Amino acid sequence: MTEHERPLFEQVFGDDLFADGDGRQETAVLDAEAMFAAGSASGVGVLVDSGVRQPRFDGDASQLPAEVCWTLQELVAAPHVTEKSRRHWAVVQQYEDVLRSRLSELNLILEVNREHRYAFTRQAFDPSPHSRAILRSKTLSLAASALALYLYQQYVMSPDEPVVETADMIDHMMAYKPSSDTDEAGFLKKVRTAITALDDAAIIKPVRGANRYIIYPVITSILTAEQVDALAGKYQAIARGQVRGSDAEPEDSDA
């Protein structure tokens, strides 16, 4: 595809890309450092239940081991738990049924991906007027959604070493700046805002001392295979000249 034939930003990343899920991801406030504590990747050999029950606080009535209680809290409070969190991942593997049951009581569904080794909870739909939504929803902006697609592709190509350079993310996004947009600084600001939004959502995490980011495996849940196929269809339609767009790029919504 030549420079003249380069698709417009809004032609590729239209509002209907996330039509099924409306681009919304269930997330919650988190402490990223605590969530991704360093440790053994597999969690093998971690002692979860010593058989001794010690109350965690005055009035503690739980019959579960303390480690299971803490993992349950993590699954509610954090966007996801990965194998990097050695103790939490070990608990998810050993107490999946118990955790699933406890989360279900809160209208939350536990999703465990053993291939990429992560777990997260999503809000269940309960039609009862008495039900309450526990998770907070975050809507990805147009630019953040486009960047998420790029990160998905990078993760799939290198799942064992999912690291991306900040410059590569910027270059990828800048390629879709409309030719009529002369405000390069403004467009670059949108791209950096999108990077920050994905960092805040714990989809990527900056590498200390380097201008790079780690891509977390949960990216495979942010973009499903069906959504990736839909985007590929858009590219094919553009190549056939079946898709046209305006010269103006739509404004991003707040991330």
N, C-alpha and C positions, 0 to 999 in steps of 0.2 A: 504494500500500500504506500503510495507516494505521499509526500508532505501535503500536496494539494488535496489528496483524497482522505486525509486523516479525519476520522469521525469526530464530531463535536462531543464535548463532555456529556451533554444532556442526552445525546443520542444513544450513548452506550449505557450510561447509568441513570436510566429513567426512573420515575417514581414507582413504576409497576414492577421493578425488579424484586422487591420484597413484598409482593402483593399478598402472599399467603400469610406471612407473619407480621406484615406492616412494619418490618424493620426493627421490631422491638425485642430487646433482650432483657430477660429477668436478671437484675443485678442487685447488689446491696452494698452499703458502705463497708469498706474493708481496710485492714492494715496489711498492705501487700508484703511488707518485710516479714511479718509474723506468719502470714499465710504460706509463703514460699521459703520456709526455714531450710537451711542446708541439712542434708542427711543422706542416708543410704537410699539409692534409687528404688530398690525393690521392696524395702520394708521388711525383708525376711529376717527373722530372729528378734523382732521387736516384741518385748513382753507386754501384752495388753492387759491381761487379767492375772494378778498375783493370787487371787482368791481371798484377799483381805479387803474388807470394805471399810474405808475411812471416810467419814463425812467431809465434804469439800468446804462446807460452811455450816454455821449454826442453823439447824432446821432442815438440813439436806435429807430428803426422804427418798431419793432415787435408789433403786436396786441395781443400777447399772454400774460397771466399773467407771472410775473417774475419766479414763482415757476415752471411753465411748461417749460420755457426756460432753467432753470438750470437742470431740469430732462432730457430734451432732450440732453443737453451737457453731462450729466452723462452717458446716454445710448450709446453715441458715444465714450466717452473717457475711460469708465471703462468696464471690461469684463461682469459685470452683476450688477443688482440692486436687492436687496433682501428686505424682510419685515423689516430687522434690520435697514434699512435706512428709518426711519418713513416717512419723507416728500416725498422722491422720490417715494416710493411705493404707497403712497396715490395718487400722481399725475398720476402714471401709471394706477391705477384703474379708476380714474375719467376722464382722458383725453387720454385713449388708442387710440381712433380713430384719434385724432389730432396728437398724437405722431407717430402713424403708417404712417400717410400721410406725415409728415415732413421727417421722416426717409426714406421713399420710394423715395423721391426726391433725396436722396443721394445714391440710390441703396442699401439701407439697409432694412432688414426685421426684424420687431419686433416680438420676440417670448415671450409669457407670459405663465408661468406655475402657474396656480392658486392652484393646489394641493400642491406644495412645496413652493409656494409664492416667485417667483423670475421672473425677466425679463432680456432679453439680446437681442442684435442685431447680425445678421449675414449678411455676404456679399451676395448680390444677384448676379446672373450671367446675365450680360447684354452683348450680343455679339457685340454691337456697338463698333467700334474702338475709339469712342469719350468718352466712359465711363471710369471712374477712380475707382480704388479700394480704399476705405476709410480705411478699417480695416487692421491692420497688422496681419499676420498669424504667429503662433508659432507651431512648430512641437515637439511633445512630444518624448523624447528618449524612447528606448526600456524599460529601467528600470522604467521610469516615467509612461509609459503606463501600465506596470504590476502593479505598485503601485496604479495607478488610479483604476484599477479593484478591488483591495483589499479594497480601500476606498469606492467604490461604494457598495460593499457587506456590509461593516460596516454601511453605511448610511441607506441602505434598512432595515437592522435589527433593527436600532434604530434611526428613523428620528427625534424623539422629543428630543433626547439628542445625537447628532452626534459628539462625542468627541473620539479621538483615541490617545493612548499613543505613543510617539516616539519609545519607546522600542519595542512595538508590531509591528510597521511598519518595523523596522529593523529586528526583528526576522522572520517575514513573508518572507521578501526578502532574508535573509541569507539562508533560507531553500532551495533555488534554486541555491545556489552557486555550480557550477560543482565540482564534487569530484576531478577532475584533477587540479583545480585551487587552488594552495597553497598560493596565495597572498590574505589572508583574509582582510588585511588592505586596499588593493586596491579595493576589492569588496565592502567593507564597505563605502569607499569614493564614489563609484558609487551610493550606496543607499542613502547616505546623499545628494548627488547632485540631485537625483531624488526628494527627499523631498523638497529641496530648489526650484526646478523647479515648483513643484505644488503649493508651497507657492507664488512664483512670479506670477503664472498664476491665483491667487486668487481662487484656488480650495480648499485650506486649509488655515488656519490662526492660528499662534501660540497663545496659551493662556498665557497671561502675568503671570510670576511668577510660571509657571508649565511647565513640560516637556511633554506637550500635545498639540494637534491641534484640532481646530474645522473644521469639514467637511461641506462645503457649499453645499446647495441643487443643485447647478448647476452641480454637479457631475453626476446627472441623465441625463444630456444632453451630457456630455463628452463621456459617454458610453451608447449606446442605448441597448435596450433589444435584438436586433438582434446580436449585437457584443458580449453580454454576453452569448447568446446561442451558438455562434460560439466557444467561449472559452470552454464552457461546452462540446461541441462536441470534442474538442481537448483532454480534459481529458479522455473522454470515449474511444477515439481511442488509447490513450496511455495505458489505462487499458487493452485493447484487444490486445496490442502488435502490433498495426497497424502503429504506428508512430515511426520512428527512427531518431536519430540526431547525429551530430558529437560530439566529446568530447570537442570541443572549443566553448566558448561562443562568439557570435558576438559582435563586438564593438558597443557601444552606439553612436548615433549621438548627436550633441549638442542640448540641450534643448532650 
